[in-house]
Amino acid sequence: MEWSGMATGPDVLDGTGNGSGQSSGSASAMSITTQNAVDLVVFDVAVDNPDFGPLPDWSPIDTVTIEGNSTERAWYQITSSAGPFHPTVPENGTQWDTAIAAFKAAP
């Protein structure tokens, strides 16, 4: 996937976070709070079971199978105001890892 209108240079990130766990129920990254009004926020989850998601109000990017039964999925949102983000998806695995990043739009 490719986006246009994004900021360039060393200050493109408006926030990042990650998370991991070893129980079923839900997978989430640490909460981030963006400072920029218009951002591209990307959330990614890798779970050792292919049965997880969806993520309401987020657009899906891709689903990839990793080493047998593990699955990785990503979603994105284009924001219209600064604020907190703490996406969570239901999952039935026993181990998961997440990442979230906010990228600034060009001024």
N, C-alpha and C positions, 0 to 999 in steps of 0.2 A: 504494500500500500504506500502511496506517496501523497504528501500534502504540500500545498503551495501557501505562500504568505507567512511563512515562519521566520522568526528572528534568526540571525546568524551571528557568529562570533562567540566569544568566551562566556557570555552571560545569557545563554539560551534557556537554561533550566530555571524553573520557578519553584521547584520542590521535588524531592525524591523520597522514597521510603521502601521498606521491604518487610517481609514477615515470613515465619515458618511455624509449622506445628506438626504434632504427631497424633492427632485424634480426628475422628470424623465429626461432622456437624457443619462447620463453616470455615472458610479460608479468607483471610483479609490481610491487607498490608497495613503498616502503621499509618496513622492519619497524617495527611499533609495539608497545609493551608497555603493557597496560592496568594500572591500579592498583585499579580497582573490580572486585569479584567478579562482579557481574551487569551485563553490558553488551549493547547491540545493536551489533554490528560490521557495517558495510556496506562492500563492496568493489566497485568499478566499473572496467570496462575498455572503452576505445574502440580499435578496431583497423581498419586500412584494408582488411581482408579479412573476409568474414562467417564464415569457417571457424575457430572457436576455442572453447576450453572443452572439457569441463565442469570444474567445480570441486568435487571430492569433499568431503563433509561440510559443504557450504554449501548453503543453500536459494536457488533462483533467484528474482529479483524480476521482471525484465523484460528484453526484448531490443528494441532500437530500431535501425532502419536510418537512417543519417545520410548525406546527400549521395551517393547512388549506391551505392558498394560498401562504405562504412564501416559498422561495426556497433558498438553500445554494449550491453553486458550488465552486470547488477549481481546480486550475491548478498548474503546476510546470514547471520549466526550470532547466536544468543543464548548468551552465555557463562555458565559456572557457576563460574569462578574467574579471577582475574587472571593475566596472563601475556602472552607474545609472540605476535604475529600477523604472518605474512609470506606471504599467499596468492600463488600463482603459477598461471597457466593456460597451457596450450599454445596457440600461435597460429601462423598461417602468413602473416601480413601482413609489410609492410616498415616500418611505423611504428605505434606504440601509445602510449597514455597511460593511466595508472591513478590511482585515488584510493582511500584507505581512511580510515574514520572510526569511532571507537568512541563511542557515546552511553551515558551512565549511566542505569541504572534508578532510579526513585524509591526513596528510603530506606524 
